[in-house]
Every structure is written in structure tokens, then in C-alpha cells.
Amino acid sequence: MHETHIVGNILRYLETEEKSFQKPVKKISIALSEFGGISKEHFMEHFKEAVASSKWQSLDIEIKKVPYGPELEITRIEFATAETQK
């Protein structure tokens, strides 16, 4: 399934970013192209299924539809601060 593969790639990327910055990811922003084949609802369905009972299940996700561009693009990653990790 295409979306399952995409979600797996996103989670591997977030793991790499956490190791690189040595901070947990708390929020990601994603842009979905209007011309892509993924709807916000369909993506979230697959994402929630993939992260159930994992450290990613409470990740805050912001999804914005854009008129053109790549099918899916991570546009921003926010890391937890010392205050939000408590």
C-alpha cells in the first residue's frame, strides 16, 4: 500500500532527525499536493494505524493542502524543548 510505505519513510526520517538533534520531535507540518493521490483523511487513517501504541501516537501533525508540488512534503519539524519534555 502506497500510504503505508510513505508513513514508514516518514517515521524513519523522524528517528534520524531525533538522533541528529538529540531531541524528541513533537510536531510535524506536512504539505499534500492537490494533484497527489493522497487525501488528508486517508493519510491520517494510515498514520494513526502505523503509530498506534508507539512513541509517535501523540505526535502533533499539521496537514495543509497546496495547489501544486510534490505529493507529500514535510515542511517543518518542531522538537520538544526542555520545558515540554517535563
DSSP file (Angstrom, degrees, kcal/mol; ACC not computed):
  #  RESIDUE AA STRUCTURE BP1 BP2  ACC     N-H-->O    O-->H-N    N-H-->O    O-->H-N    TCO  KAPPA ALPHA  PHI   PSI    X-CA   Y-CA   Z-CA
    1    1 A M     >        0   0    0      0, 0.0     4,-1.7     0, 0.0     5,-0.2   0.000 360.0 360.0 360.0 129.2    0.0    0.0    0.0
    2    2 A H  H  >  +     0   0    0      1,-0.2     4,-2.0     2,-0.2     5,-0.1   0.882 360.0  48.9 -57.1 -47.5    1.4    3.4   -1.1
    3    3 A E  H  > S+     0   0    0      1,-0.2     4,-2.7     2,-0.2    -1,-0.2   0.865 107.6  55.1 -66.4 -36.7    0.5    5.3    2.0
    4    4 A T  H  > S+     0   0    0      1,-0.2     4,-2.2     2,-0.2    -1,-0.2   0.900 108.6  48.9 -62.8 -40.9    1.9    2.7    4.4
    5    5 A H  H  X S+     0   0    0     -4,-1.7     4,-2.1     2,-0.2    -2,-0.2   0.911 111.5  49.5 -64.3 -43.6    5.2    2.9    2.6
    6    6 A I  H  X S+     0   0    0     -4,-2.0     4,-2.3     2,-0.2    -2,-0.2   0.924 110.6  49.6 -62.3 -45.8    5.2    6.8    2.9
    7    7 A V  H  X S+     0   0    0     -4,-2.7     4,-2.5     1,-0.2    -1,-0.2   0.909 109.4  52.4 -62.2 -42.0    4.3    6.7    6.6
    8    8 A G  H  X S+     0   0    0     -4,-2.2     4,-2.1     1,-0.2    -1,-0.2   0.907 109.8  48.8 -59.6 -42.5    7.2    4.2    7.2
    9    9 A N  H  X S+     0   0    0     -4,-2.1     4,-2.3     2,-0.2    -1,-0.2   0.894 110.1  51.8 -64.5 -40.2    9.6    6.5    5.4
   10   10 A I  H  X S+     0   0    0     -4,-2.3     4,-2.5     2,-0.2    -2,-0.2   0.929 109.9  48.7 -62.1 -45.4    8.4    9.5    7.5
   11   11 A L  H  X S+     0   0    0     -4,-2.5     4,-2.1     1,-0.2    -1,-0.2   0.887 111.0  49.7 -65.3 -39.1    8.9    7.6   10.7
   12   12 A R  H  X S+     0   0    0     -4,-2.1     4,-2.0     2,-0.2    -1,-0.2   0.902 111.2  50.3 -64.2 -40.4   12.4    6.6    9.7
   13   13 A Y  H  X S+     0   0    0     -4,-2.3     4,-2.3     2,-0.2    -2,-0.2   0.916 109.4  50.4 -63.1 -43.8   13.2   10.2    8.8
   14   14 A L  H  X S+     0   0    0     -4,-2.5     4,-2.5     1,-0.2    -2,-0.2   0.882 108.0  53.3 -63.8 -38.5   11.9   11.4   12.2
   15   15 A E  H  X S+     0   0    0     -4,-2.1     4,-2.1     2,-0.2    -1,-0.2   0.921 109.7  48.8 -59.5 -44.4   14.0    8.9   14.0
   16   16 A T  H  X S+     0   0    0     -4,-2.0     4,-2.3     1,-0.2    -2,-0.2   0.905 111.3  49.5 -62.7 -42.6   17.1   10.1   12.1
   17   17 A E  H  X S+     0   0    0     -4,-2.3     4,-2.7     2,-0.2     5,-0.3   0.897 109.1  52.2 -65.6 -40.4   16.2   13.7   13.0
   18   18 A E  H  X>S+     0   0    0     -4,-2.5     4,-1.7     1,-0.2     5,-0.8   0.915 111.9  46.0 -61.6 -42.5   15.8   12.9   16.7
   19   19 A K  H  <5S+     0   0    0     -4,-2.1    -2,-0.2     2,-0.2    -1,-0.2   0.905 113.8  49.4 -66.0 -40.6   19.2   11.3   16.8
   20   20 A S  H  <5S+     0   0    0     -4,-2.3    -2,-0.2     1,-0.2    -1,-0.2   0.918 123.0  30.1 -65.0 -45.4   20.8   14.1   14.9
   21   21 A F  H  <5S-     0   0    0     -4,-2.7    -1,-0.2     2,-0.2    -2,-0.2   0.545  98.1-134.7 -93.2  -8.8   19.3   16.9   17.1
   22   22 A Q  T  <5S+     0   0    0     -4,-1.7    -3,-0.2    -5,-0.3    -4,-0.1   0.853  71.8 103.2  54.2  39.5   19.2   14.7   20.3
   23   23 A K  S   <S-     0   0    0     -5,-0.8    -2,-0.2    -6,-0.2    -1,-0.2  -0.988  77.0-105.9-143.6 147.2   15.6   16.0   21.0
   24   24 A P        -     0   0    0      0, 0.0    56,-3.3     0, 0.0     2,-0.4  -0.506  33.6-117.6 -74.6 144.3   12.3   14.3   20.5
   25   25 A V  E     +A   79   0A   0     54,-0.3    54,-0.3    -2,-0.2     3,-0.1  -0.646  33.3 175.0 -77.0 132.7   10.1   15.5   17.7
   26   26 A K  E     +     0   0A   0     52,-3.1    34,-2.2    -2,-0.4     2,-0.3   0.665  62.7  14.5-111.0 -24.1    6.8   17.0   19.0
   27   27 A K  E     -Ab  78  60A   0     51,-1.8    51,-3.2    32,-0.2     2,-0.4  -0.996  54.9-167.9-152.8 143.6    5.2   18.3   15.8
   28   28 A I  E     -Ab  77  61A   0     32,-2.4    34,-2.6    -2,-0.3     2,-0.5  -0.981  12.1-148.3-129.0 147.8    5.5   18.0   12.0
   29   29 A S  E     -Ab  76  62A   0     47,-2.6    46,-2.5    -2,-0.4    47,-1.3  -0.957  17.7-168.9-113.4 133.4    3.9   20.0    9.3
   30   30 A I  E     -Ab  74  63A   0     32,-3.2    34,-2.7    -2,-0.5     2,-0.5  -0.962  12.9-151.5-126.0 137.8    3.1   18.3    6.0
   31   31 A A  E     -Ab  73  64A   0     42,-3.0    42,-2.0    -2,-0.4     2,-0.5  -0.943  11.4-163.8-106.7 128.2    2.0   19.7    2.7
   32   32 A L  E     -Ab  72  65A   0     32,-2.7    34,-2.6    -2,-0.5    40,-0.2  -0.954  19.8-126.8-111.0 127.3   -0.2   17.5    0.5
   33   33 A S  E >   - b   0  66A   0     38,-1.6     3,-1.2    37,-0.5     5,-0.3  -0.479   6.9-136.0 -73.3 139.0   -0.5   18.4   -3.2
   34   34 A E  T 3  S+     0   0    0     32,-2.7    -1,-0.1     1,-0.3    34,-0.1   0.796 109.7  52.3 -59.9 -28.1   -3.9   18.8   -4.7
   35   35 A F  T 3  S+     0   0    0     31,-0.3    -1,-0.3    34,-0.1    36,-0.1   0.515  93.1  95.1 -88.6  -5.4   -2.6   16.8   -7.7
   36   36 A G  S <  S-     0   0    0     -3,-1.2    -4,-0.0    35,-0.2    36,-0.0  -0.275  82.6-120.2 -78.1 171.4   -1.3   14.0   -5.5
   37   37 A G  S    S+     0   0    0      2,-0.0     2,-0.5    -2,-0.0    -1,-0.1   0.241  82.1  92.2 -97.9  13.8   -3.3   10.9   -4.8
   38   38 A I        -     0   0    0     -5,-0.3     2,-0.2    33,-0.2    -2,-0.1  -0.927  57.1-156.6-115.4 128.2   -3.5   11.2   -1.0
   39   39 A S     >  -     0   0    0     -2,-0.5     4,-2.6     1,-0.1     5,-0.2  -0.643  29.3-116.9 -92.0 158.6   -6.2   12.9    0.9
   40   40 A K  H  > S+     0   0    0     -2,-0.2     4,-2.6     1,-0.2     5,-0.2   0.923 115.8  48.9 -57.4 -46.9   -5.7   14.3    4.4
   41   41 A E  H  > S+     0   0    0      1,-0.2     4,-2.1     2,-0.2    -1,-0.2   0.907 112.0  47.4 -63.0 -44.2   -8.2   11.9    5.9
   42   42 A H  H  > S+     0   0    0      2,-0.2     4,-1.9     1,-0.2    -1,-0.2   0.907 112.5  49.6 -66.5 -42.0   -6.7    8.9    4.1
   43   43 A F  H  X S+     0   0    0     -4,-2.6     4,-2.7     1,-0.2    -2,-0.2   0.944 111.4  48.8 -60.5 -48.0   -3.2    9.8    5.1
   44   44 A M  H  X S+     0   0    0     -4,-2.6     4,-2.9     1,-0.2     5,-0.3   0.860 107.2  56.3 -63.2 -35.6   -4.2   10.3    8.8
   45   45 A E  H  X S+     0   0    0     -4,-2.1     4,-1.7    -5,-0.2    -1,-0.2   0.942 112.9  40.6 -59.5 -47.9   -6.0    6.9    8.8
   46   46 A H  H  X S+     0   0    0     -4,-1.9     4,-2.2     2,-0.2    -2,-0.2   0.875 114.9  52.3 -69.1 -38.1   -2.8    5.1    7.7
   47   47 A F  H  X S+     0   0    0     -4,-2.7     4,-2.0     2,-0.2    -2,-0.2   0.948 109.7  47.7 -64.5 -48.3   -0.6    7.2   10.0
   48   48 A K  H  X S+     0   0    0     -4,-2.9     4,-0.8     1,-0.2    -1,-0.2   0.881 112.4  50.3 -61.1 -38.5   -2.8    6.5   13.1
   49   49 A E  H  < S+     0   0    0     -4,-1.7     3,-0.4    -5,-0.3    -1,-0.2   0.906 111.8  48.1 -64.8 -41.3   -2.8    2.8   12.3
   50   50 A A  H  < S+     0   0    0     -4,-2.2    -2,-0.2     1,-0.2    -1,-0.2   0.814 116.9  40.5 -70.8 -31.0    1.0    2.8   11.9
   51   51 A V  H >< S+     0   0    0     -4,-2.0     3,-1.8    -5,-0.1     6,-0.4   0.432  78.7 133.6-101.7   0.9    1.8    4.6   15.1
   52   52 A A  T 3< S+     0   0    0     -4,-0.8     3,-0.1    -3,-0.4     4,-0.1  -0.264  82.3   5.5 -53.6 133.3   -0.8    3.0   17.4
   53   53 A S  T 3  S+     0   0    0      1,-0.2    -1,-0.3     2,-0.1     2,-0.3   0.780 111.5 108.7  61.2  30.6    0.9    2.0   20.7
   54   54 A S  S X  S-     0   0    0     -3,-1.8     3,-1.5     1,-0.0    -1,-0.2  -0.784  88.0 -99.7-125.7 173.3    4.2    3.7   19.8
   55   55 A K  T 3  S+     0   0    0     -2,-0.3     3,-0.5     1,-0.3    -4,-0.1   0.691 119.7  61.2 -65.8 -16.2    6.0    6.8   20.9
   56   56 A W  T >  S+     0   0    0      1,-0.2     3,-1.9    -5,-0.2    -1,-0.3   0.516  73.8  94.0 -88.0  -5.6    4.7    8.5   17.8
   57   57 A Q  T <  S+     0   0    0     -3,-1.5    -1,-0.2    -6,-0.4    -2,-0.1   0.749  89.6  43.8 -64.5 -22.6    1.0    8.2   18.7
   58   58 A S  T 3  S+     0   0    0     -3,-0.5    -1,-0.3    -4,-0.2    -2,-0.1   0.286  82.2 132.6-103.5  11.3    0.8   11.6   20.4
   59   59 A L    <   -     0   0    0     -3,-1.9     2,-0.5     1,-0.1   -32,-0.2  -0.403  58.9-126.4 -61.9 132.3    2.8   13.4   17.6
   60   60 A D  E     -b   27   0A   0    -34,-2.2   -32,-2.4    -2,-0.1     2,-0.5  -0.712  29.5-168.3 -83.2 127.0    1.1   16.6   16.6
   61   61 A I  E     -b   28   0A   0     -2,-0.5     2,-0.5   -34,-0.2   -32,-0.2  -0.971  12.0-168.1-123.5 128.0    0.6   16.7   12.8
   62   62 A E  E     -b   29   0A   0    -34,-2.6   -32,-3.2    -2,-0.5     2,-0.5  -0.967  10.8-168.2-112.0 125.5   -0.5   19.7   10.8
   63   63 A I  E     -b   30   0A   0     -2,-0.5     2,-0.4   -34,-0.2   -32,-0.2  -0.959   5.2-176.4-120.2 130.4   -1.5   19.0    7.2
   64   64 A K  E     -b   31   0A   0    -34,-2.7   -32,-2.7    -2,-0.5     2,-0.4  -0.983  21.4-134.3-125.6 133.9   -2.0   21.6    4.6
   65   65 A K  E     -b   32   0A   0     -2,-0.4   -32,-0.2   -34,-0.2   -34,-0.0  -0.720  23.8-165.9 -83.7 135.0   -3.2   21.1    1.1
   66   66 A V  E     -b   33   0A   0    -34,-2.6   -32,-2.7    -2,-0.4   -31,-0.3  -0.907  26.8-124.1-121.1 151.4   -1.2   23.0   -1.5
   67   67 A P  S    S-     0   0    0      0, 0.0     2,-0.3     0, 0.0   -32,-0.1   0.770  87.4  -3.1 -68.4 -25.3   -2.2   23.6   -5.2
   68   68 A Y  S    S+     0   0    0    -34,-0.1   -34,-0.0   -35,-0.1   -32,-0.0  -0.950  85.2  79.3-156.0 171.3    0.9   22.0   -6.7
   69   69 A G  S    S-     0   0    0     -2,-0.3   -34,-0.1   -36,-0.1   -36,-0.1  -0.745  81.3 -10.1 120.2-168.2    4.2   20.5   -5.7
   70   70 A P        -     0   0    0      0, 0.0   -37,-0.5     0, 0.0     3,-0.2  -0.214  68.5-111.0 -62.5 156.3    5.3   17.0   -4.5
   71   71 A E  S    S+     0   0    0      1,-0.2   -38,-1.6   -39,-0.2     2,-0.3   0.907 101.8   3.8 -54.6 -44.2    2.6   14.6   -3.5
   72   72 A L  E    S+A   32   0A   0    -40,-0.2     2,-0.4     2,-0.0    -1,-0.2  -0.992  70.5 176.9-145.4 135.1    3.7   14.9    0.2
   73   73 A E  E     -A   31   0A   0    -42,-2.0   -42,-3.0    -2,-0.3     2,-0.7  -0.989  28.8-134.2-142.1 131.1    6.4   17.1    1.7
   74   74 A I  E     +A   30   0A   0     -2,-0.4   -44,-0.3   -44,-0.2     3,-0.1  -0.760  28.2 176.8 -79.8 118.0    7.4   17.6    5.3
   75   75 A T  E     +     0   0A   0    -46,-2.5     2,-0.3    -2,-0.7   -45,-0.2   0.635  59.4  12.6-101.0 -16.7    7.6   21.4    5.6
   76   76 A R  E     -A   29   0A   0    -47,-1.3   -47,-2.6     2,-0.0     2,-0.4  -0.971  52.4-163.4-161.1 143.1    8.5   21.8    9.3
   77   77 A I  E     -A   28   0A   0     -2,-0.3     2,-0.5   -49,-0.2   -49,-0.2  -0.999  10.8-162.3-128.1 129.4    9.7   19.8   12.2
   78   78 A E  E     -A   27   0A   0    -51,-3.2   -52,-3.1    -2,-0.4   -51,-1.8  -0.946   8.9-151.9-112.6 132.1    9.3   21.1   15.8
   79   79 A F  E     -A   25   0A   0     -2,-0.5   -54,-0.3   -54,-0.3     2,-0.1  -0.695  25.8 -99.9 -99.9 152.9   11.4   19.5   18.6
   80   80 A A        -     0   0    0    -56,-3.3     2,-0.2    -2,-0.3    -1,-0.1  -0.415  35.6-141.6 -67.0 143.8   10.4   19.3   22.2
   81   81 A T     >  -     0   0    0     -2,-0.1     4,-1.3   -58,-0.1     3,-0.1  -0.521  32.0 -96.7 -96.6 172.1   12.1   21.9   24.4
   82   82 A A  T  4 S+     0   0    0      1,-0.2     4,-0.4     2,-0.2     3,-0.2   0.873 126.4  51.5 -57.1 -36.9   13.3   21.2   27.9
   83   83 A E  T >4 S+     0   0    0      1,-0.2     3,-0.8     2,-0.2    -1,-0.2   0.882 110.1  46.9 -68.8 -38.9   10.0   22.7   29.3
   84   84 A T  T 34 S+     0   0    0      1,-0.2    -1,-0.2     2,-0.1    -2,-0.2   0.634 103.2  63.8 -81.3 -12.2    7.8   20.5   27.1
   85   85 A Q  T 3<        0   0    0     -4,-1.3    -1,-0.2     1,-0.2    -2,-0.2   0.613 360.0 360.0 -83.7 -11.8    9.7   17.3   27.9
   86   86 A K    <         0   0    0     -3,-0.8    -1,-0.2    -4,-0.4    -2,-0.1   0.468 360.0 360.0 -75.7 360.0    8.8   17.5   31.6
